[in-house]
């Protein structure tokens, strides 16, 4: 008698947090894990030259808030191709969803499409924005 074993790859979506040094600031981001294949999604301040930074300059009117994921950070040379995490291992992580690899992959595709739409808006990073239109 032969027993068949079905192997199912699972996935998860989590919110992670990494400390940004002695300032006490931190950065939260989304982590998609599909069978151990990690994709992070970040909203990062991006300078006028297209370089991402975990801490933006709210007084610099040229910084934008931009969607970056593991693939775009690696393609731009901002994250080593061998690394799973842009800012090192997260200090705090909370799982929001666990399901099949296919479910998580579909949500990742939808999240990436949303990120591309956000980037097309060219959103101003300026936290202390003072409107001159008043």
Secondary structure, DSSP 8 states (H G I E B T S, - for coil): ---------EEEEEEEEEE-STT--EEEEEEEEETTEEEEEEEEEE-TTS-EESS--TT-TT-EEEEEEHHHHHHTTSS-TT-S-TTSS-SEEEEEEEEEHHHHHHHHHHHHHHHHHHHHHT-B--TT---S--
